[in-house]
Amino acid sequence: MTATEPATAGTAQTETGTEIETASDAGTAPGPGPGTGSAPGAPAGPVRPVEALLLVDLQSAFVAGGEAVPDAARVLDRSRALLARARAAGALVVHLQNDGAPGTVDEPHTPGWRLHLPVASGPRETVVRKTGDDGFDGTPLGALLTDAGVEALTLCGVLSEMCVSATARTALARDFRVVLPHDAHATYDVPAAPGIGESVPAALASRAAEWALGDDVEIVARAAEVTFTAARPGCGTGSRAGSRTER
């Protein structure tokens, strides 16, 4: 992820290898955001459980302080709820953490780089550091998911059209089933460009990003609809959804 906003320190944090321990955020989230509605022909019923949760770049530079994405409080609230349910179910939890270039807001070991939500120690939860948008590129993420027996995963975090989108695309290409909760990812407003167009509100940019993922992603209106189950190591073969699904 590349961003130009100045870093804003979130909660205090201590590093232990690549795992991060931090105090939880005390912000209050607003009510649910706009749902996606249902596409014609979308199957009804509950969302099938997933075996993994990927928390994408929930770093202080992007979700804390005055330079946070506009819907940071909502995304943090939904992400905390997803995290609690994933842990309770014994699902694999992966915190993706971007290592920005020198001078950027997410430069390693700066306040903005630190993860904003706590990381629990244990074999089912880990931090994967990356240097680009795609969480799979040059990282052990793919092997972690496969070794854990993951076939289906859900993502939350920032930024919708960058790291969330790039990671979701590669997951789909690797035949993982991908569930994307509409209210659990966010981005910044797109600024106006002279001769090109007016500014685009962040909510519309996020909606366009999820729609652009194509027919295989499962878009659900609320993170509360996502359920988790424990994966069985050695059983992860991946399975792609047959058509665009929105609930």
Secondary structure by P-SEA (a helix, b strand, c coil): ccccccccccccccccccbbbbccccccccccccccccccccccccccccccccccccccccccccccccaaaaaaaaaaaaaaaaaaaccbbbbbbbbcccccccccccccccccbbbbbcccbbbbbbcccccccccaaaaaaaaaccccbbbbbcccccaaaaaaaaaaaacccccccccccccccccccccccccccaaaaaaaaaaaccccbbbbcccccbbbbbbccccccbbbbcccccc
